[in-house]
Amino acid sequence: MARTIAIGDIHGCADALRTILTHLNPRPDDTIITLGDYVDRGPASREVVEMLLELRSACRLIPLIGNHEAMLLRARDDAEQMDFWMYCGGRQTLESYGGMGGVPDSHWEFFESCRRYYEDDERFYVHANYDPMTPLEHTPDNVLLWTHLTTYVPRPHRNGKQAIVGHTAQVSGQLADWGHVLCLDTWCFGSGCLTACEFPQRRLCQSNRSGQLICADLKD
Ligand SMILES: [Mn+2]
């Protein structure tokens, strides 16, 4: 059976991602949607991106862009954006690459290839948030990539689908569920965990940042 699995904000936590992928053992007909924020804050952004590049050949990977990838791309193109990115956790990313010049072309291509959203028949997936009345293709990045659910939990989208999001870190380590919105950012780089969630069954696989498996309802 082909699986649909979404993975929350990784933030340089390669050990957690490795544990989850080992446990899931992705297959070619699986669709895995990563919700963005692969880099920054955690210690191993470069390794996380390497793992995602490899994952592309193991399954159907749909990587979304997070605000941290947007900051990284902006800092590359505009030196004045560098200070803000450093303030938001970019320093750890630069350390993992040994500086901006150490980012391989394949990684830049990966960041540039990330989608702003993804939809299937039942759900849509986006890094941060949405506007209930605006089609996703016309929704600005400040909403899709930046607006926290603590600022605004929207009404159900008029497309009638459930929203699967990250970005608003749940420091409890538990998913936040409003029914029409489900947040999978369970604060991996802090003391929470990285969450993978299979739909529609909602089976979970979770690892803390040290790579310790802490929930294994979803397995190979
Ligand atoms: Mn984010």
Residues whose N, C-alpha, C, O or C-beta is under 5 A from the ligand:
A	BS01	MN	D37 G66 N67 L145 H167
